[in-house]
Amino acid sequence: MSPDPIPALPAALARLPHGPEFRFVDRLDELVPGRSGTGEYALRGDEPWLAGHFPGDPLMPGVLLLEAAAQLAGVVAQSDPAVAPLADLKLTGIQSAKITGTARPGETIRITASITARLGNLIQAEATARVDGRTVLVAGIVLAGRPAAPEAG
């Protein structure tokens, strides 16, 4: 894996509630804070869940493709300089999702996400995922969080 060209990724990922074991964005290539971003997840092949999905023919579960898209949308939303980051930002709705392909060990999933609307603690986004130029996911998702508690100073 090549180094992350945008140093904002670790800080942006830290604003999501996921632990490192459940992160599906490991590289951020483009970021327009609060608006859009492009990132990648390299499917290594040693992820524990691949052993059962499917034995002898591993592939990334479609629901995890959707999770990767939601995580990238969260990174984009939480980087908005005009809006304070939300606490516990999570995927709370799927407006549409079409899984049109697969990702296998050794392949890199290229994800794009655009924030299409914000209303209070709700964030609406559109996302796609591609593998070797093939679209494998197109989705409309909703994220929600709560205002972060003010930091003690």
N, C-alpha and C positions, 0 to 999 in steps of 0.2 A: 504494500500500500504506500502510495506517495504521501508526502507531508501535506497537511491541510493548508491550502493557500489562503484561507480566510481565518485569522486567529480568533474570530468571534465564536467559532463553533463550541469550544469547551464551555464558555460562559453561557451561551444560549442553551446548550443541553442541560446545564446545571439549573436552568429555570423551569425545566420540565420535571414532573414527579417520578420519572422512571429511573431505576437503578441502571448502572452500566451494563448489567447482564441482559437488559431488555431494551437496548437502544439499537435502532435500525437505520441510523444515519451515522456514518463514520467519516464523512468528508463533505465539506461545504465548498462548492465551486463558485457560486454566485449568490449574492445577497443584496437585495434592495430592501433595507430595513422597513419592516411593517407592510411590505407590498408583495415581494416574491423572492423565490430562491430556488437554487438547484443544488442537489446534493447526491451523494452516492452511498450505497451499502454494498460492500464486497461480501458475497456469500462464500465463506471460507470452506465450508464442508464439515467443520468440527463442531458446529452448533448442536447442542444436545437434542433438540427437538427434531433434527433431521433424521435421526436414527429410526424414528417411528413414522416419518412422513416422506416417503414410504420406504419400507425396508427393501434394499436393493435398487431402488429407483428414487433417490431423494430429490425433493423439490421444495421450494419455499411455499408455505401455505398462503393461500390468497388472503386470508385474514391478516397475516403478518405483512403482506404487501400494503394492505390498507393501513395498518399500524405505522409502517414506515412513512407513508404519505402524511398521516396525521402528525407524526413527530416532526417532519420537516415543516409542515404548516405551523406547528407550534413554535419552532425555532424562528420562523419568519415573523410571526405575530409578536413573540416576546422580545424581538429586537427593535420594535417600533420606538423611535426616540420621542414621539409625541404622546405615547400612551404608556403608563406604568405597567410593568409586567404583572400578570395575574398569578395568584397562588393556585397550586393544584390544577393547572390547565390539563384537561383531558378530552379525549374524543367522546362526544356525547350524542352525536347523531350522524347518520349516513343518509344523505339525500338521494344519492345515486351511486352505484358502484358496478363497474363492468370489468371482470377479470377476463382478459383476452389472451393470456399466455402464461408461461411459467419462467421461473428462474431456478437454475441448478447450481450446485457447488462449482466454484471456479468462475462463476459469472458475476458481473457487477451490475447492480440495479441503479439506474440513473433516474432520480426522482425530481419532479418540478412541482412547486406549490405556489399558488397565488391567493392572496387574501382578497375576497370579493366583497365582503361586508363585515362591519363590526357594529354591534348594538349592545352597549353596556359590557357585560361579561361574556357575551356570545360572539364567536368569531366564525364566519363562514368562509370556506376555502374550496378551491378546485385544485385537483392534483392529477398528475399522470406519472406512471412509472414505465421505463423502457429498459430492455435488455438487448444489447447488440443492435440498437435501432428499431427493434420490434416493440410495439406498445403492449404491455402486459396488464396495465391497470389504468382506468379512467374513473375518477371519483369526485363527488361533491360531498364535503364533510362539514360537520359543525363541531367546534371545540368550545368548551366552557370552563371558566375558572371563577375565582373570587378575588376581590381586591386583596392585595398583600397587606399584611399588618405593617404599620410603620416600624422602621428599624430604630432600636433604642440608640440614642446618641449621646 
